[in-house]
Amino acid sequence: MAIKAEELTKIKDRGARALTKGNYEKALEAFQELAKLQPKDMRLKMKIGDILGKMKRKDEALKQYEEVAEEYSKEGFLIQAVSVYKLILQLDPKRPGMAAKLQELNESRSKPLLPGLRRPGLKPAAAAAAAAPAEAEEAEVELTEEVQEEAARPRLQFPETPLFSALGSEEFAKVVAKFQVGQIPKGTVVIKEGTRGDAFFVLGSGEVRVYRTLPSGRKVTLARLPEGAFFGEMAFFTNAVRTASVETTVDTTLLRINRKDLGALMDQYPNVQEVIRNFFKQRALDTLLKTVPLFASLEPEERQALIPKFEMEEVEPGTLIVEEGSAPDYLYLIFQGEVEVSTLHEEKGPIKLATLKNSDYFGEISIIQNRPHTADVTASKKTFLFKLSRKVFSELIQIHSAMLEEISRTVDDRLKNTLDSILDKK
């Protein structure tokens, strides 16, 4: 008979109160009871390991963590398994078999599955749908030529994981070795808005809340990230200040890698640099295309299809990005940084027309009007840009009338600002 939710809550509260008072025996008893009632909840089993550690029962704690790591591995949760094995090695660097377990995880990332086996981590229904017609039972699938061909293709034992899946075996081992692991209590601010970012994180287990603090002091939640999520990479790669805070909502295990270590790996392994840059590009563009009004009319599928068509460019202060009189080639989208738009007037000399910042775009006027650029655009700070070719952009605005309307409004505003700047120049 299933236990009622309120009963589970009572047991959990009893364990939490015991932990707060330092009564580890009662806390252990409560969480062990919960684990028996919810055997698939790995967080409960991690909590039992944590409590055993507080009770100085190190061997029992390590054994508990090993069971959790094994279960994560069987279920296909790569990041979670890696984080627990790293935690075990942190507590006992000489623990037998742990290095081999990490190597096994590495090798399993590209190990083919035998036909008929369910991909770990997928729900049974989802796995069956991926391998056979929906109406067929998994045990009674007749392998047609099409299904046999699909089954013969190599499949990843673990589901695709951002960043990790694209790394080769050697690169994966080196990156994992550089990650530091930490157990972070509930309510801890891991990233503080306004600080400089020098690391990014992977959520091995638990949950974090991403929020911004308004001038009034009120905190506005932007997102809640589950285990397996990455965060903090934007400020890490741009060396800019954090634009939001991140706080743990439950006891959490985090993997952390700092700029120096990752930089060394990127220098040593070009593939790591390519993977990291592609990961950053994907995440940055996903954010931009969701928030910039110009792309608001696109469907989610259209935005995702558009991301690979952008080029990424990092420019230093003083770099001339667009030269007045040159032919239009790209629409430019600013992810991070600042540029100045200026022109050289015959009578009045150099005139500053505008300063563009994060989420602004430029280059659209020349493309729309099919004429050379009417101003210089120069980076005034280190700037991360995304460029979309004239051809792709022109095709987009032909298909999406809402984009053309948004651009027309921007063009009108900018032409007016240009005229005002010239007339105001003394």
Secondary structure, 3 states (H helix, E strand, C coil): CCCCHHHHHHHHHHHHHHHHCCCHHHHHHHHHHHHHHCCCCHHHHHHHHHHHHHCCCHHHHHHHHHHHHHHHHHHCCHHHHHHHHHHHHHHCCCCCCHHHHHHHHHHHCCCCCCCCCCCCCCCHHHHHHHHCCCCCCHHHCCCCHHHHHHHHCCCCCCCCCCCCCCCCHHHHHHHHHHCEEEEECCCCEEECCCCECCEEEEEEECEEEEEEECCCCCEEEEEEEECCCEECHHHHHHCCECCCEEEECCCEEEEEEEHHHHHHHHHHCHHHHHHHHHHHHHHHHHHHHHHCHHHCCCCHHHHHHHHHHEEEEEECCCCEEECCCCCCCEEEEEEECCEEEEEEECCCEEEEEEEECCCCEECHHHHHHCCCCCCEEEECCCEEEEEEEHHHHHHHHHHCHHHHHHHHHHHHHHHHHHHHHHHHCC
